[in-house]
């Protein structure tokens, strides 16, 4: 597995975790839990954004890491 594919896999996992956290926030009635899940979702989304930037940079510098879009 290449560095590029590992980073894409990590990004996909993080995006899934962010979506799960958003779902938990929507499904609970507990205001404190909703706030916690929403805060965690924002943190993970920020991490995703930073990692997406790094993936884009690497793909520009090293085209062999670019994932095919099919």
mmCIF file as Biopython writes it, N, C-alpha, C and O atoms, coordinates in Angstrom:
data_model
#
loop_
_atom_site.group_PDB
_atom_site.id
_atom_site.type_symbol
_atom_site.label_atom_id
_atom_site.label_alt_id
_atom_site.label_comp_id
_atom_site.label_asym_id
_atom_site.label_entity_id
_atom_site.label_seq_id
_atom_site.pdbx_PDB_ins_code
_atom_site.Cartn_x
_atom_site.Cartn_y
_atom_site.Cartn_z
_atom_site.occupancy
_atom_site.B_iso_or_equiv
_atom_site.auth_seq_id
_atom_site.auth_asym_id
_atom_site.pdbx_PDB_model_num
ATOM 1   N N  . UNK A ? 1  ? 0.852   -1.174 0.000   1.0 0.0 1  A 1 
ATOM 2   C CA . UNK A ? 1  ? 0.000   0.000  0.000   1.0 0.0 1  A 1 
ATOM 3   C C  . UNK A ? 1  ? 0.901   1.242  0.000   1.0 0.0 1  A 1 
ATOM 4   O O  . UNK A ? 1  ? 1.830   1.343  0.801   1.0 0.0 1  A 1 
ATOM 5   N N  . UNK A ? 2  ? 0.622   2.164  -0.886  1.0 0.0 2  A 1 
ATOM 6   C CA . UNK A ? 2  ? 1.445   3.369  -0.985  1.0 0.0 2  A 1 
ATOM 7   C C  . UNK A ? 2  ? 1.047   4.390  0.080   1.0 0.0 2  A 1 
ATOM 8   O O  . UNK A ? 2  ? -0.006  4.290  0.709   1.0 0.0 2  A 1 
ATOM 9   N N  . UNK A ? 3  ? 1.922   5.365  0.256   1.0 0.0 3  A 1 
ATOM 10  C CA . UNK A ? 3  ? 1.621   6.453  1.185   1.0 0.0 3  A 1 
ATOM 11  C C  . UNK A ? 3  ? 0.321   7.141  0.776   1.0 0.0 3  A 1 
ATOM 12  O O  . UNK A ? 3  ? -0.521  7.448  1.620   1.0 0.0 3  A 1 
ATOM 13  N N  . UNK A ? 4  ? 0.164   7.379  -0.523  1.0 0.0 4  A 1 
ATOM 14  C CA . UNK A ? 4  ? -1.045  8.041  -1.007  1.0 0.0 4  A 1 
ATOM 15  C C  . UNK A ? 4  ? -2.300  7.259  -0.678  1.0 0.0 4  A 1 
ATOM 16  O O  . UNK A ? 4  ? -3.285  7.834  -0.215  1.0 0.0 4  A 1 
ATOM 17  N N  . UNK A ? 5  ? -2.278  5.962  -0.909  1.0 0.0 5  A 1 
ATOM 18  C CA . UNK A ? 5  ? -3.476  5.165  -0.629  1.0 0.0 5  A 1 
ATOM 19  C C  . UNK A ? 5  ? -3.736  5.071  0.874   1.0 0.0 5  A 1 
ATOM 20  O O  . UNK A ? 5  ? -4.892  5.038  1.296   1.0 0.0 5  A 1 
ATOM 21  N N  . UNK A ? 6  ? -2.680  5.029  1.683   1.0 0.0 6  A 1 
ATOM 22  C CA . UNK A ? 6  ? -2.861  5.017  3.140   1.0 0.0 6  A 1 
ATOM 23  C C  . UNK A ? 6  ? -3.503  6.318  3.616   1.0 0.0 6  A 1 
ATOM 24  O O  . UNK A ? 6  ? -4.384  6.309  4.476   1.0 0.0 6  A 1 
ATOM 25  N N  . UNK A ? 7  ? -3.046  7.442  3.041   1.0 0.0 7  A 1 
ATOM 26  C CA . UNK A ? 7  ? -3.614  8.730  3.448   1.0 0.0 7  A 1 
ATOM 27  C C  . UNK A ? 7  ? -5.069  8.853  3.025   1.0 0.0 7  A 1 
ATOM 28  O O  . UNK A ? 7  ? -5.892  9.381  3.772   1.0 0.0 7  A 1 
ATOM 29  N N  . UNK A ? 8  ? -5.391  8.363  1.821   1.0 0.0 8  A 1 
ATOM 30  C CA . UNK A ? 8  ? -6.781  8.381  1.380   1.0 0.0 8  A 1 
ATOM 31  C C  . UNK A ? 8  ? -7.643  7.489  2.274   1.0 0.0 8  A 1 
ATOM 32  O O  . UNK A ? 8  ? -8.778  7.842  2.593   1.0 0.0 8  A 1 
ATOM 33  N N  . UNK A ? 9  ? -7.117  6.354  2.671   1.0 0.0 9  A 1 
ATOM 34  C CA . UNK A ? 9  ? -7.858  5.448  3.553   1.0 0.0 9  A 1 
ATOM 35  C C  . UNK A ? 9  ? -8.089  6.103  4.918   1.0 0.0 9  A 1 
ATOM 36  O O  . UNK A ? 9  ? -9.179  6.011  5.481   1.0 0.0 9  A 1 
ATOM 37  N N  . UNK A ? 10 ? -7.067  6.757  5.436   1.0 0.0 10 A 1 
ATOM 38  C CA . UNK A ? 10 ? -7.197  7.452  6.717   1.0 0.0 10 A 1 
ATOM 39  C C  . UNK A ? 10 ? -8.231  8.564  6.623   1.0 0.0 10 A 1 
ATOM 40  O O  . UNK A ? 10 ? -9.053  8.735  7.523   1.0 0.0 10 A 1 
ATOM 41  N N  . UNK A ? 11 ? -8.187  9.316  5.533   1.0 0.0 11 A 1 
ATOM 42  C CA . UNK A ? 11 ? -9.147  10.397 5.331   1.0 0.0 11 A 1 
ATOM 43  C C  . UNK A ? 11 ? -10.573 9.851  5.266   1.0 0.0 11 A 1 
ATOM 44  O O  . UNK A ? 11 ? -11.485 10.430 5.858   1.0 0.0 11 A 1 
ATOM 45  N N  . UNK A ? 12 ? -10.768 8.756  4.562   1.0 0.0 12 A 1 
ATOM 46  C CA . UNK A ? 12 ? -12.092 8.146  4.474   1.0 0.0 12 A 1 
ATOM 47  C C  . UNK A ? 12 ? -12.578 7.681  5.848   1.0 0.0 12 A 1 
ATOM 48  O O  . UNK A ? 12 ? -13.751 7.841  6.183   1.0 0.0 12 A 1 
ATOM 49  N N  . UNK A ? 13 ? -11.684 7.114  6.630   1.0 0.0 13 A 1 
ATOM 50  C CA . UNK A ? 13 ? -12.056 6.671  7.982   1.0 0.0 13 A 1 
ATOM 51  C C  . UNK A ? 13 ? -12.445 7.851  8.859   1.0 0.0 13 A 1 
ATOM 52  O O  . UNK A ? 13 ? -13.426 7.787  9.600   1.0 0.0 13 A 1 
ATOM 53  N N  . UNK A ? 14 ? -11.674 8.926  8.771   1.0 0.0 14 A 1 
ATOM 54  C CA . UNK A ? 14 ? -11.981 10.116 9.564   1.0 0.0 14 A 1 
ATOM 55  C C  . UNK A ? 14 ? -13.311 10.741 9.142   1.0 0.0 14 A 1 
ATOM 56  O O  . UNK A ? 14 ? -14.086 11.186 9.988   1.0 0.0 14 A 1 
ATOM 57  N N  . UNK A ? 15 ? -13.571 10.774 7.839   1.0 0.0 15 A 1 
ATOM 58  C CA . UNK A ? 15 ? -14.844 11.311 7.358   1.0 0.0 15 A 1 
ATOM 59  C C  . UNK A ? 15 ? -16.009 10.456 7.858   1.0 0.0 15 A 1 
ATOM 60  O O  . UNK A ? 15 ? -17.074 10.981 8.182   1.0 0.0 15 A 1 
ATOM 61  N N  . UNK A ? 16 ? -15.806 9.152  7.919   1.0 0.0 16 A 1 
ATOM 62  C CA . UNK A ? 16 ? -16.833 8.266  8.462   1.0 0.0 16 A 1 
ATOM 63  C C  . UNK A ? 16 ? -17.065 8.519  9.940   1.0 0.0 16 A 1 
ATOM 64  O O  . UNK A ? 16 ? -18.203 8.520  10.408  1.0 0.0 16 A 1 
ATOM 65  N N  . UNK A ? 17 ? -15.977 8.735  10.674  1.0 0.0 17 A 1 
ATOM 66  C CA . UNK A ? 17 ? -16.107 9.031  12.106  1.0 0.0 17 A 1 
ATOM 67  C C  . UNK A ? 17 ? -16.841 10.350 12.321  1.0 0.0 17 A 1 
ATOM 68  O O  . UNK A ? 17 ? -17.674 10.455 13.222  1.0 0.0 17 A 1 
ATOM 69  N N  . UNK A ? 18 ? -16.542 11.354 11.503  1.0 0.0 18 A 1 
ATOM 70  C CA . UNK A ? 18 ? -17.224 12.647 11.616  1.0 0.0 18 A 1 
ATOM 71  C C  . UNK A ? 18 ? -18.721 12.484 11.360  1.0 0.0 18 A 1 
ATOM 72  O O  . UNK A ? 18 ? -19.545 13.063 12.068  1.0 0.0 18 A 1 
ATOM 73  N N  . UNK A ? 19 ? -19.062 11.701 10.355  1.0 0.0 19 A 1 
ATOM 74  C CA . UNK A ? 19 ? -20.475 11.458 10.044  1.0 0.0 19 A 1 
ATOM 75  C C  . UNK A ? 19 ? -21.168 10.728 11.194  1.0 0.0 19 A 1 
ATOM 76  O O  . UNK A ? 19 ? -22.307 11.045 11.537  1.0 0.0 19 A 1 
ATOM 77  N N  . UNK A ? 20 ? -20.483 9.754  11.786  1.0 0.0 20 A 1 
ATOM 78  C CA . UNK A ? 20 ? -21.053 9.030  12.935  1.0 0.0 20 A 1 
ATOM 79  C C  . UNK A ? 20 ? -21.317 9.982  14.099  1.0 0.0 20 A 1 
ATOM 80  O O  . UNK A ? 20 ? -22.374 9.919  14.727  1.0 0.0 20 A 1 
ATOM 81  N N  . UNK A ? 21 ? -20.358 10.863 14.387  1.0 0.0 21 A 1 
ATOM 82  C CA . UNK A ? 21 ? -20.528 11.809 15.486  1.0 0.0 21 A 1 
ATOM 83  C C  . UNK A ? 21 ? -21.723 12.732 15.241  1.0 0.0 21 A 1 
ATOM 84  O O  . UNK A ? 21 ? -22.476 13.033 16.167  1.0 0.0 21 A 1 
ATOM 85  N N  . UNK A ? 22 ? -21.894 13.178 14.004  1.0 0.0 22 A 1 
ATOM 86  C CA . UNK A ? 22 ? -23.033 14.033 13.665  1.0 0.0 22 A 1 
ATOM 87  C C  . UNK A ? 22 ? -24.342 13.262 13.873  1.0 0.0 22 A 1 
ATOM 88  O O  . UNK A ? 22 ? -25.317 13.808 14.388  1.0 0.0 22 A 1 
ATOM 89  N N  . UNK A ? 23 ? -24.349 12.000 13.470  1.0 0.0 23 A 1 
ATOM 90  C CA . UNK A ? 23 ? -25.534 11.159 13.659  1.0 0.0 23 A 1 
ATOM 91  C C  . UNK A ? 23 ? -25.856 10.999 15.138  1.0 0.0 23 A 1 
ATOM 92  O O  . UNK A ? 23 ? -27.018 11.090 15.533  1.0 0.0 23 A 1 
ATOM 93  N N  . UNK A ? 24 ? -24.830 10.758 15.964  1.0 0.0 24 A 1 
ATOM 94  C CA . UNK A ? 24 ? -25.058 10.611 17.399  1.0 0.0 24 A 1 
ATOM 95  C C  . UNK A ? 24 ? -25.664 11.888 17.975  1.0 0.0 24 A 1 
ATOM 96  O O  . UNK A ? 24 ? -26.555 11.827 18.823  1.0 0.0 24 A 1 
ATOM 97  N N  . UNK A ? 25 ? -25.186 13.038 17.518  1.0 0.0 25 A 1 
ATOM 98  C CA . UNK A ? 25 ? -25.708 14.315 18.008  1.0 0.0 25 A 1 
ATOM 99  C C  . UNK A ? 25 ? -27.184 14.457 17.651  1.0 0.0 25 A 1 
ATOM 100 O O  . UNK A ? 25 ? -27.976 14.961 18.449  1.0 0.0 25 A 1 
ATOM 101 N N  . UNK A ? 26 ? -27.547 14.017 16.464  1.0 0.0 26 A 1 
ATOM 102 C CA . UNK A ? 26 ? -28.938 14.137 16.027  1.0 0.0 26 A 1 
ATOM 103 C C  . UNK A ? 26 ? -29.859 13.140 16.712  1.0 0.0 26 A 1 
ATOM 104 O O  . UNK A ? 26 ? -31.053 13.398 16.869  1.0 0.0 26 A 1 
ATOM 105 N N  . UNK A ? 27 ? -29.312 12.009 17.119  1.0 0.0 27 A 1 
ATOM 106 C CA . UNK A ? 27 ? -30.135 10.944 17.683  1.0 0.0 27 A 1 
ATOM 107 C C  . UNK A ? 27 ? -30.371 11.051 19.184  1.0 0.0 27 A 1 
ATOM 108 O O  . UNK A ? 27 ? -31.282 10.415 19.714  1.0 0.0 27 A 1 
ATOM 109 N N  . UNK A ? 28 ? -29.558 11.851 19.873  1.0 0.0 28 A 1 
ATOM 110 C CA . UNK A ? 28 ? -29.729 11.935 21.325  1.0 0.0 28 A 1 
ATOM 111 C C  . UNK A ? 28 ? -30.580 13.145 21.702  1.0 0.0 28 A 1 
ATOM 112 O O  . UNK A ? 28 ? -30.592 14.163 21.008  1.0 0.0 28 A 1 
ATOM 113 N N  . UNK A ? 29 ? -31.286 13.005 22.812  1.0 0.0 29 A 1 
ATOM 114 C CA . UNK A ? 29 ? -32.092 14.104 23.347  1.0 0.0 29 A 1 
ATOM 115 C C  . UNK A ? 29 ? -31.325 14.888 24.410  1.0 0.0 29 A 1 
ATOM 116 O O  . UNK A ? 29 ? -31.715 15.993 24.788  1.0 0.0 29 A 1 
ATOM 117 N N  . UNK A ? 30 ? -30.236 14.303 24.880  1.0 0.0 30 A 1 
ATOM 118 C CA . UNK A ? 30 ? -29.423 14.914 25.937  1.0 0.0 30 A 1 
ATOM 119 C C  . UNK A ? 30 ? -28.640 16.099 25.358  1.0 0.0 30 A 1 
ATOM 120 O O  . UNK A ? 30 ? -27.783 15.920 24.493  1.0 0.0 30 A 1 
ATOM 121 N N  . UNK A ? 31 ? -28.940 17.297 25.839  1.0 0.0 31 A 1 
ATOM 122 C CA . UNK A ? 31 ? -28.306 18.513 25.315  1.0 0.0 31 A 1 
ATOM 123 C C  . UNK A ? 31 ? -26.791 18.504 25.517  1.0 0.0 31 A 1 
ATOM 124 O O  . UNK A ? 31 ? -26.035 18.952 24.655  1.0 0.0 31 A 1 
ATOM 125 N N  . UNK A ? 32 ? -26.370 17.996 26.647  1.0 0.0 32 A 1 
ATOM 126 C CA . UNK A ? 32 ? -24.935 17.932 26.935  1.0 0.0 32 A 1 
ATOM 127 C C  . UNK A ? 32 ? -24.235 16.984 25.960  1.0 0.0 32 A 1 
ATOM 128 O O  . UNK A ? 32 ? -23.158 17.290 25.448  1.0 0.0 32 A 1 
ATOM 129 N N  . UNK A ? 33 ? -24.851 15.845 25.712  1.0 0.0 33 A 1 
ATOM 130 C CA . UNK A ? 33 ? -24.283 14.876 24.769  1.0 0.0 33 A 1 
ATOM 131 C C  . UNK A ? 33 ? -24.293 15.437 23.350  1.0 0.0 33 A 1 
ATOM 132 O O  . UNK A ? 33 ? -23.340 15.237 22.598  1.0 0.0 33 A 1 
ATOM 133 N N  . UNK A ? 34 ? -25.369 16.141 22.977  1.0 0.0 34 A 1 
ATOM 134 C CA . UNK A ? 34 ? -25.426 16.758 21.642  1.0 0.0 34 A 1 
ATOM 135 C C  . UNK A ? 34 ? -24.274 17.727 21.452  1.0 0.0 34 A 1 
ATOM 136 O O  . UNK A ? 34 ? -23.612 17.725 20.414  1.0 0.0 34 A 1 
ATOM 137 N N  . UNK A ? 35 ? -24.037 18.562 22.469  1.0 0.0 35 A 1 
ATOM 138 C CA . UNK A ? 35 ? -22.944 19.527 22.384  1.0 0.0 35 A 1 
ATOM 139 C C  . UNK A ? 35 ? -21.602 18.819 22.246  1.0 0.0 35 A 1 
ATOM 140 O O  . UNK A ? 35 ? -20.767 19.205 21.429  1.0 0.0 35 A 1 
ATOM 141 N N  . UNK A ? 36 ? -21.406 17.783 23.052  1.0 0.0 36 A 1 
ATOM 142 C CA . UNK A ? 36 ? -20.153 17.041 22.997  1.0 0.0 36 A 1 
ATOM 143 C C  . UNK A ? 36 ? -19.947 16.430 21.614  1.0 0.0 36 A 1 
ATOM 144 O O  . UNK A ? 36 ? -18.869 16.562 21.034  1.0 0.0 36 A 1 
ATOM 145 N N  . UNK A ? 37 ? -20.974 15.763 21.081  1.0 0.0 37 A 1 
ATOM 146 C CA . UNK A ? 37 ? -20.846 15.129 19.766  1.0 0.0 37 A 1 
ATOM 147 C C  . UNK A ? 37 ? -20.616 16.166 18.669  1.0 0.0 37 A 1 
ATOM 148 O O  . UNK A ? 37 ? -19.819 15.940 17.759  1.0 0.0 37 A 1 
ATOM 149 N N  . UNK A ? 38 ? -21.308 17.302 18.751  1.0 0.0 38 A 1 
ATOM 150 C CA . UNK A ? 38 ? -21.101 18.350 17.756  1.0 0.0 38 A 1 
ATOM 151 C C  . UNK A ? 38 ? -19.695 18.945 17.849  1.0 0.0 38 A 1 
ATOM 152 O O  . UNK A ? 38 ? -19.069 19.226 16.828  1.0 0.0 38 A 1 
ATOM 153 N N  . UNK A ? 39 ? -19.200 19.136 19.077  1.0 0.0 39 A 1 
ATOM 154 C CA . UNK A ? 39 ? -17.839 19.647 19.258  1.0 0.0 39 A 1 
ATOM 155 C C  . UNK A ? 39 ? -16.811 18.661 18.702  1.0 0.0 39 A 1 
ATOM 156 O O  . UNK A ? 39 ? -15.863 19.053 18.021  1.0 0.0 39 A 1 
ATOM 157 N N  . UNK A ? 40 ? -17.010 17.394 18.999  1.0 0.0 40 A 1 
ATOM 158 C CA . UNK A ? 40 ? -16.096 16.369 18.483  1.0 0.0 40 A 1 
ATOM 159 C C  . UNK A ? 40 ? -16.154 16.294 16.957  1.0 0.0 40 A 1 
ATOM 160 O O  . UNK A ? 40 ? -15.129 16.130 16.296  1.0 0.0 40 A 1 
ATOM 161 N N  . UNK A ? 41 ? -17.364 16.416 16.405  1.0 0.0 41 A 1 
ATOM 162 C CA . UNK A ? 41 ? -17.529 16.416 14.956  1.0 0.0 41 A 1 
ATOM 163 C C  . UNK A ? 41 ? -16.731 17.546 14.325  1.0 0.0 41 A 1 
ATOM 164 O O  . UNK A ? 41 ? -16.046 17.341 13.323  1.0 0.0 41 A 1 
ATOM 165 N N  . UNK A ? 42 ? -16.817 18.755 14.913  1.0 0.0 42 A 1 
ATOM 166 C CA . UNK A ? 42 ? -16.070 19.900 14.375  1.0 0.0 42 A 1 
ATOM 167 C C  . UNK A ? 42 ? -14.567 19.658 14.434  1.0 0.0 42 A 1 
ATOM 168 O O  . UNK A ? 42 ? -13.841 20.011 13.505  1.0 0.0 42 A 1 
ATOM 169 N N  . UNK A ? 43 ? -14.103 19.057 15.523  1.0 0.0 43 A 1 
ATOM 170 C CA . UNK A ? 43 ? -12.668 18.767 15.656  1.0 0.0 43 A 1 
ATOM 171 C C  . UNK A ? 43 ? -12.212 17.780 14.578  1.0 0.0 43 A 1 
ATOM 172 O O  . UNK A ? 43 ? -11.174 17.978 13.945  1.0 0.0 43 A 1 
ATOM 173 N N  . UNK A ? 44 ? -12.990 16.725 14.377  1.0 0.0 44 A 1 
ATOM 174 C CA . UNK A ? 44 ? -12.627 15.727 13.371  1.0 0.0 44 A 1 
ATOM 175 C C  . UNK A ? 44 ? -12.710 16.337 11.969  1.0 0.0 44 A 1 
ATOM 176 O O  . UNK A ? 44 ? -11.873 16.037 11.118  1.0 0.0 44 A 1 
ATOM 177 N N  . UNK A ? 45 ? -13.712 17.191 11.721  1.0 0.0 45 A 1 
ATOM 178 C CA . UNK A ? 45 ? -13.814 17.868 10.428  1.0 0.0 45 A 1 
ATOM 179 C C  . UNK A ? 45 ? -12.591 18.745 10.176  1.0 0.0 45 A 1 
ATOM 180 O O  . UNK A ? 45 ? -12.106 18.815 9.046   1.0 0.0 45 A 1 
ATOM 181 N N  . UNK A ? 46 ? -12.085 19.415 11.212  1.0 0.0 46 A 1 
ATOM 182 C CA . UNK A ? 46 ? -10.880 20.228 11.072  1.0 0.0 46 A 1 
ATOM 183 C C  . UNK A ? 46 ? -9.669  19.363 10.735  1.0 0.0 46 A 1 
ATOM 184 O O  . UNK A ? 46 ? -8.824  19.746 9.926   1.0 0.0 46 A 1 
ATOM 185 N N  . UNK A ? 47 ? -9.598  18.208 11.359  1.0 0.0 47 A 1 
ATOM 186 C CA . UNK A ? 47 ? -8.508  17.270 11.057  1.0 0.0 47 A 1 
ATOM 187 C C  . UNK A ? 47 ? -8.626  16.799 9.609   1.0 0.0 47 A 1 
ATOM 188 O O  . UNK A ? 47 ? -7.627  16.722 8.894   1.0 0.0 47 A 1 
ATOM 189 N N  . UNK A ? 48 ? -9.846  16.485 9.180   1.0 0.0 48 A 1 
ATOM 190 C CA . UNK A ? 48 ? -10.070 16.063 7.788   1.0 0.0 48 A 1 
ATOM 191 C C  . UNK A ? 48 ? -9.615  17.147 6.817   1.0 0.0 48 A 1 
ATOM 192 O O  . UNK A ? 48 ? -8.960  16.860 5.815   1.0 0.0 48 A 1 
ATOM 193 N N  . UNK A ? 49 ? -9.963  18.373 7.118   1.0 0.0 49 A 1 
ATOM 194 C CA . UNK A ? 49 ? -9.588  19.480 6.238   1.0 0.0 49 A 1 
ATOM 195 C C  . UNK A ? 49 ? -8.069  19.603 6.150   1.0 0.0 49 A 1 
ATOM 196 O O  . UNK A ? 49 ? -7.528  19.797 5.061   1.0 0.0 49 A 1 
ATOM 197 N N  . UNK A ? 50 ? -7.380  19.494 7.277   1.0 0.0 50 A 1 
ATOM 198 C CA . UNK A ? 50 ? -5.920  19.576 7.280   1.0 0.0 50 A 1 
ATOM 199 C C  . UNK A ? 50 ? -5.311  18.413 6.504   1.0 0.0 50 A 1 
ATOM 200 O O  . UNK A ? 50 ? -4.383  18.608 5.719   1.0 0.0 50 A 1 
ATOM 201 N N  . UNK A ? 51 ? -5.823  17.218 6.717   1.0 0.0 51 A 1 
ATOM 202 C CA . UNK A ? 51 ? -5.297  16.047 6.015   1.0 0.0 51 A 1 
ATOM 203 C C  . UNK A ? 51 ? -5.585  16.128 4.521   1.0 0.0 51 A 1 
ATOM 204 O O  . UNK A ? 51 ? -4.741  15.750 3.708   1.0 0.0 51 A 1 
ATOM 205 N N  . UNK A ? 52 ? -6.774  16.620 4.150   1.0 0.0 52 A 1 
ATOM 206 C CA . UNK A ? 52 ? -7.121  16.804 2.742   1.0 0.0 52 A 1 
ATOM 207 C C  . UNK A ? 52 ? -6.118  17.747 2.067   1.0 0.0 52 A 1 
ATOM 208 O O  . UNK A ? 52 ? -5.698  17.513 0.934   1.0 0.0 52 A 1 
ATOM 209 N N  . UNK A ? 53 ? -5.747  18.802 2.771   1.0 0.0 53 A 1 
ATOM 210 C CA . UNK A ? 53 ? -4.747  19.734 2.255   1.0 0.0 53 A 1 
ATOM 211 C C  . UNK A ? 53 ? -3.406  19.054 2.040   1.0 0.0 53 A 1 
ATOM 212 O O  . UNK A ? 53 ? -2.734  19.292 1.037   1.0 0.0 53 A 1 
ATOM 213 N N  . UNK A ? 54 ? -3.027  18.222 2.970   1.0 0.0 54 A 1 
ATOM 214 C CA . UNK A ? 54 ? -1.750  17.502 2.843   1.0 0.0 54 A 1 
ATOM 215 C C  . UNK A ? 54 ? -1.803  16.505 1.688   1.0 0.0 54 A 1 
ATOM 216 O O  . UNK A ? 54 ? -0.845  16.384 0.925   1.0 0.0 54 A 1 
ATOM 217 N N  . UNK A ? 55 ? -2.920  15.793 1.559   1.0 0.0 55 A 1 
ATOM 218 C CA . UNK A ? 55 ? -3.088  14.842 0.454   1.0 0.0 55 A 1 
ATOM 219 C C  . UNK A ? 55 ? -2.981  15.572 -0.878  1.0 0.0 55 A 1 
ATOM 220 O O  . UNK A ? 55 ? -2.299  15.107 -1.791  1.0 0.0 55 A 1 
ATOM 221 N N  . UNK A ? 56 ? -3.654  16.714 -0.992  1.0 0.0 56 A 1 
ATOM 222 C CA . UNK A ? 56 ? -3.592  17.486 -2.233  1.0 0.0 56 A 1 
ATOM 223 C C  . UNK A ? 56 ? -2.165  17.933 -2.530  1.0 0.0 56 A 1 
ATOM 224 O O  . UNK A ? 56 ? -1.723  17.873 -3.677  1.0 0.0 56 A 1 
ATOM 225 N N  . UNK A ? 57 ? -1.449  18.376 -1.515  1.0 0.0 57 A 1 
ATOM 226 C CA . UNK A ? 57 ? -0.063  18.812 -1.694  1.0 0.0 57 A 1 
ATOM 227 C C  . UNK A ? 57 ? 0.808   17.645 -2.178  1.0 0.0 57 A 1 
ATOM 228 O O  . UNK A ? 57 ? 1.583   17.785 -3.124  1.0 0.0 57 A 1 
ATOM 229 N N  . UNK A ? 58 ? 0.666   16.510 -1.522  1.0 0.0 58 A 1 
ATOM 230 C CA . UNK A ? 58 ? 1.473   15.341 -1.893  1.0 0.0 58 A 1 
ATOM 231 C C  . UNK A ? 58 ? 1.168   14.914 -3.327  1.0 0.0 58 A 1 
ATOM 232 O O  . UNK A ? 58 ? 2.073   14.572 -4.088  1.0 0.0 58 A 1 
ATOM 233 N N  . UNK A ? 59 ? -0.113  14.939 -3.685  1.0 0.0 59 A 1 
ATOM 234 C CA . UNK A ? 59 ? -0.485  14.537 -5.041  1.0 0.0 59 A 1 
ATOM 235 C C  . UNK A ? 59 ? 0.070   15.500 -6.090  1.0 0.0 59 A 1 
ATOM 236 O O  . UNK A ? 59 ? 0.392   15.083 -7.203  1.0 0.0 59 A 1 
ATOM 237 N N  . UNK A ? 60 ? 0.182   16.774 -5.749  1.0 0.0 60 A 1 
ATOM 238 C CA . UNK A ? 60 ? 0.779   17.734 -6.671  1.0 0.0 60 A 1 
ATOM 239 C C  . UNK A ? 60 ? 2.281   17.497 -6.807  1.0 0.0 60 A 1 
ATOM 240 O O  . UNK A ? 60 ? 2.835   17.594 -7.903  1.0 0.0 60 A 1 
ATOM 241 N N  . UNK A ? 61 ? 2.931   17.188 -5.694  1.0 0.0 61 A 1 
ATOM 242 C CA . UNK A ? 61 ? 4.379   16.990 -5.693  1.0 0.0 61 A 1 
ATOM 243 C C  . UNK A ? 61 ? 4.783   15.618 -6.231  1.0 0.0 61 A 1 
ATOM 244 O O  . UNK A ? 61 ? 5.819   15.468 -6.879  1.0 0.0 61 A 1 
ATOM 245 N N  . UNK A ? 62 ? 3.955   14.639 -5.952  1.0 0.0 62 A 1 
ATOM 246 C CA . UNK A ? 62 ? 4.245   13.246 -6.324  1.0 0.0 62 A 1 
ATOM 247 C C  . UNK A ? 62 ? 3.030   12.659 -7.031  1.0 0.0 62 A 1 
ATOM 248 O O  . UNK A ? 62 ? 2.225   11.973 -6.401  1.0 0.0 62 A 1 
ATOM 249 N N  . UNK A ? 63 ? 2.885   12.914 -8.324  1.0 0.0 63 A 1 
ATOM 250 C CA . UNK A ? 63 ? 1.681   12.482 -9.056  1.0 0.0 63 A 1 
ATOM 251 C C  . UNK A ? 63 ? 1.397   10.974 -8.960  1.0 0.0 63 A 1 
ATOM 252 O O  . UNK A ? 63 ? 0.252   10.557 -9.132  1.0 0.0 63 A 1 
ATOM 253 N N  . UNK A ? 64 ? 2.406   10.166 -8.693  1.0 0.0 64 A 1 
ATOM 254 C CA . UNK A ? 64 ? 2.169   8.725  -8.600  1.0 0.0 64 A 1 
ATOM 255 C C  . UNK A ? 64 ? 1.291   8.364  -7.402  1.0 0.0 64 A 1 
ATOM 256 O O  . UNK A ? 64 ? 0.741   7.264  -7.351  1.0 0.0 64 A 1 
ATOM 257 N N  . UNK A ? 65 ? 1.153   9.281  -6.436  1.0 0.0 65 A 1 
ATOM 258 C CA . UNK A ? 65 ? 0.304   9.026  -5.272  1.0 0.0 65 A 1 
ATOM 259 C C  . UNK A ? 65 ? -1.153  9.387  -5.524  1.0 0.0 65 A 1 
ATOM 260 O O  . UNK A ? 65 ? -2.019  9.078  -4.707  1.0 0.0 65 A 1 
ATOM 261 N N  . UNK A ? 66 ? -1.425  10.035 -6.642  1.0 0.0 66 A 1 
ATOM 262 C CA . UNK A ? 66 ? -2.790  10.465 -6.934  1.0 0.0 66 A 1 
ATOM 263 C C  . UNK A ? 66 ? -3.672  9.238  -7.124  1.0 0.0 66 A 1 
ATOM 264 O O  . UNK A ? 66 ? -3.328  8.304  -7.849  1.0 0.0 66 A 1 
ATOM 265 N N  . UNK A ? 67 ? -4.808  9.268  -6.458  1.0 0.0 67 A 1 
ATOM 266 C CA . UNK A ? 67 ? -5.768  8.167  -6.591  1.0 0.0 67 A 1 
ATOM 267 C C  . UNK A ? 67 ? -6.575  8.388  -7.837  1.0 0.0 67 A 1 
ATOM 268 O O  . UNK A ? 67 ? -6.960  9.514  -8.150  1.0 0.0 67 A 1 
ATOM 269 N N  . UNK A ? 68 ? -6.828  7.328  -8.541  1.0 0.0 68 A 1 
ATOM 270 C CA . UNK A ? 68 ? -7.660  7.406  -9.746  1.0 0.0 68 A 1 
ATOM 271 C C  . UNK A ? 68 ? -9.081  7.726  -9.381  1.0 0.0 68 A 1 
ATOM 272 O O  . UNK A ? 68 ? -9.627  7.167  -8.429  1.0 0.0 68 A 1 
ATOM 273 N N  . UNK A ? 69 ? -9.684  8.615  -10.125 1.0 0.0 69 A 1 
ATOM 274 C CA . UNK A ? 69 ? -11.100 8.929  -9.970  1.0 0.0 69 A 1 
ATOM 275 C C  . UNK A ? 69 ? -11.840 8.229  -11.086 1.0 0.0 69 A 1 
ATOM 276 O O  . UNK A ? 69 ? -11.735 8.616  -12.250 1.0 0.0 69 A 1 
ATOM 277 N N  . UNK A ? 70 ? -12.600 7.185  -10.729 1.0 0.0 70 A 1 
ATOM 278 C CA . UNK A ? 70 ? -13.305 6.420  -11.764 1.0 0.0 70 A 1 
ATOM 279 C C  . UNK A ? 70 ? -14.782 6.550  -11.612 1.0 0.0 70 A 1 
ATOM 280 O O  . UNK A ? 70 ? -15.537 5.973  -12.395 1.0 0.0 70 A 1 
#
